[in-house]
Amino acid sequence: MTEATRSGTKTLGVRLVDDLHAQLSLVAQIDGMTLTDAILEAIRTFIDRKRQEPSFAERASVALAEIEREAQARRSAVQTLFGGNAPEPAAAEPVEDTGRRRGDRKA
């Protein structure tokens, strides 16, 4: 579950098996960290490691190209819908992230 907050942060609900939670709690306690800080450090380390992988950069480039193709297709659809009188693009408004993706069902 992801929940948007007004401060520009997200709140995540993470499910851990008991053994992994116990290990994380112990590591955090020994290092004098909160569980939140330990999780944040692990996430930052994971992201940094991914940034160093050449194959990840290639996949990110492919994803970016797909985003651009989809955006162009949607622009074309709007222009076709309105002919030569397509409305000017508005400033993007924040969209609430429900944490669910297409196909996910509300529990």
C-alpha positions as CSV (number, residue, x, y, z in Angstrom):
1,M,0.0,0.0,0.0
2,T,1.3,3.4,-0.9
3,E,-0.2,6.6,0.5
4,A,0.6,10.1,-0.6
5,T,1.1,12.7,2.0
6,R,1.1,16.5,1.8
7,S,4.8,16.7,2.7
8,G,5.9,15.1,-0.5
9,T,6.6,11.7,1.0
10,K,4.9,8.4,0.6
11,T,3.9,5.9,3.3
12,L,4.4,2.3,2.4
13,G,3.0,-0.8,4.1
14,V,5.7,-3.5,3.8
15,R,5.0,-7.1,4.7
16,L,7.9,-9.1,6.1
17,V,8.0,-12.7,7.2
18,D,8.7,-12.9,10.9
19,D,12.3,-14.1,10.5
20,L,13.3,-11.3,8.2
21,H,11.5,-8.7,10.5
22,A,13.4,-10.1,13.5
23,Q,16.8,-9.8,11.6
24,L,16.0,-6.3,10.5
25,S,15.0,-5.2,14.0
26,L,18.2,-6.7,15.4
27,V,20.4,-5.0,12.8
28,A,18.7,-1.7,13.3
29,Q,18.9,-1.9,17.1
30,I,22.6,-2.9,17.0
31,D,23.3,0.1,14.7
32,G,21.2,2.4,16.8
33,M,18.7,3.0,13.9
34,T,15.0,3.0,13.7
35,L,13.4,0.4,11.4
36,T,12.3,3.2,9.1
37,D,15.9,4.5,8.8
38,A,17.2,0.9,8.2
39,I,14.6,0.3,5.5
40,L,15.4,3.7,3.9
41,E,19.1,2.9,3.8
42,A,18.4,-0.5,2.2
43,I,16.2,1.1,-0.4
44,R,18.8,3.8,-1.2
45,T,21.5,1.1,-1.5
46,F,19.3,-1.0,-3.8
47,I,18.7,2.0,-6.0
48,D,22.3,3.0,-6.1
49,R,23.3,-0.6,-7.1
50,K,20.7,-0.6,-9.8
51,R,22.1,2.7,-11.2
52,Q,25.4,1.1,-11.7
53,E,24.1,-1.8,-13.7
54,P,24.5,-1.2,-17.5
55,S,21.6,-3.5,-18.3
56,F,19.3,-1.5,-16.0
57,A,20.2,1.8,-17.7
58,E,19.4,0.2,-21.0
59,R,16.0,-1.1,-19.7
60,A,15.3,2.4,-18.3
61,S,16.0,3.9,-21.7
62,V,13.6,1.5,-23.3
63,A,10.9,2.4,-20.7
64,L,11.5,6.1,-21.3
65,A,11.1,5.6,-25.1
66,E,7.8,3.8,-24.4
67,I,6.6,6.6,-22.2
68,E,7.4,9.1,-25.0
69,R,5.6,6.9,-27.6
70,E,2.5,6.6,-25.4
71,A,2.5,10.4,-24.7
72,Q,2.7,11.1,-28.5
73,A,-0.1,8.7,-29.2
74,R,-2.3,10.4,-26.6
75,R,-1.4,13.9,-28.0
76,S,-2.3,12.7,-31.5
77,A,-5.6,11.4,-30.2
78,V,-6.5,14.7,-28.5
79,Q,-5.5,16.6,-31.6
80,T,-7.6,14.3,-33.8
81,L,-10.6,14.7,-31.4
82,F,-10.5,18.5,-31.5
83,G,-9.1,18.9,-35.0
84,G,-7.0,22.0,-35.4
85,N,-8.5,23.5,-32.2
86,A,-6.8,21.3,-29.7
87,P,-6.8,22.8,-26.3
88,E,-3.5,24.2,-24.9
89,P,-1.8,21.8,-22.4
90,A,-2.6,22.7,-18.8
91,A,-0.2,22.6,-16.0
92,A,0.0,19.1,-14.6
93,E,-2.0,18.6,-11.4
94,P,-0.9,16.1,-8.8
95,V,-2.6,12.8,-9.1
96,E,-3.4,10.8,-6.0
97,D,-1.5,7.5,-6.0
98,T,-3.8,4.8,-4.6
99,G,-1.0,2.3,-4.6
100,R,-3.1,0.1,-7.0
101,R,-2.2,-0.5,-10.6
102,R,-4.4,-1.6,-13.5
103,G,-6.0,-4.9,-12.7
104,D,-5.6,-4.6,-9.0
105,R,-8.8,-5.0,-7.0
106,K,-9.7,-3.2,-3.9
107,A,-9.4,-5.5,-0.9
